[in-house]
Amino acid sequence: MPSLPAEPCLHDVPPVMIEPVLQPVAVPVASEARLAVQRFQAQLADLAAMGFTNRALCEHFLQQTGGNLEATIDWLQADDATGGEVRRSLERARGGQA
């Protein structure tokens, strides 16, 4: 009877069996936005209390700044100073719903 090797050899295993079983799954954009809204609830409430009422714009800048409230306020003020360039861009991207 033939003897088995002491340790398995990967070069004897077909390549298909060596590949990882789990593949990365893309998260839909809508899910990412929903997660961001959940993550930034406190910041969104603070911004609304300060008079920043365009929720889509606030969410956008919170995502861009990683939730940094001070940086988000700076971006919101800069967008206001430029006549709302980012706001208009978001409105166009969302079909006028920003």
For each residue, the residues with C-beta under 8 A, 3 or more apart:
1:
2:
3:
4:
5: 8 9
6:
7:
8: 5 12 13
9: 5 12 13
10: 13 18
11:
12: 8 9
13: 8 9 10 17 18
14: 17 18
15: 18 19
16: 19
17: 13 14
18: 10 13 14 15
19: 15 16
20: 23
21:
22:
23: 20
24:
25:
26:
27: 31 32
28: 31 32
29: 32 33
30: 33 34
31: 27 28 34 35
32: 27 28 29 35 36
33: 29 30 36 37 59
34: 30 31 37 38
35: 31 32 38 39
36: 32 33 39 40 59 62 63
37: 33 34 40 41 44 59
38: 34 35 41
39: 35 36 67
40: 36 37 43 44 59 62 63 67
41: 37 38 44 45
42: 45 46
43: 40 46 47 58 62 67 69 72
44: 37 40 41 47 48 55 58 59 62
45: 41 42 48 49
46: 42 43 49 50 69
47: 43 44 50 52 58 69 72 73 76
48: 44 45 51 52 53 55 58
49: 45 46
50: 46 47 73
51: 48
52: 47 48 57 58 73 76
53: 48
54: 57 58 87 98
55: 44 48 58 59
56: 59 60 90 94 97 98
57: 52 54 60 61 76 79 86 87 90 98
58: 43 44 47 48 52 54 55 61 62 72 76
59: 33 36 37 40 44 55 56 62 63
60: 56 57 63 64 86 90
61: 57 58 64 65 71 72 75 76 79 86
62: 36 40 43 44 58 59 65 67 72
63: 36 40 59 60 66
64: 60 61 72 75
65: 61 62 68 71 72 75
66: 63
67: 39 40 43 62 72
68: 65 71 72
69: 43 46 47 72 73
70: 73 74
71: 61 65 68 74 75
72: 43 47 58 61 62 64 65 67 68 69 75 76
73: 47 50 52 69 70 76 77
74: 70 71 77 78
75: 61 64 65 71 72 78 79 86
76: 47 52 57 58 61 72 73 79 80
77: 73 74 80 81
78: 74 75 81 82
79: 57 61 75 76 82 84 85 86 87
80: 76 77 84
81: 77 78
82: 78 79 85 86
83:
84: 79 80 87 88
85: 79 82 88 89
86: 57 60 61 75 79 82 89 90
87: 54 57 79 84 90 91 98
88: 84 85 91 92
89: 85 86 92 93
90: 56 57 60 86 87 93 94 98
91: 87 88 94 96 97 98
92: 88 89 95 96
93: 89 90 98
94: 56 90 91 97 98
95: 92
96: 91 92
97: 56 91 94
98: 54 56 57 87 90 91 93 94
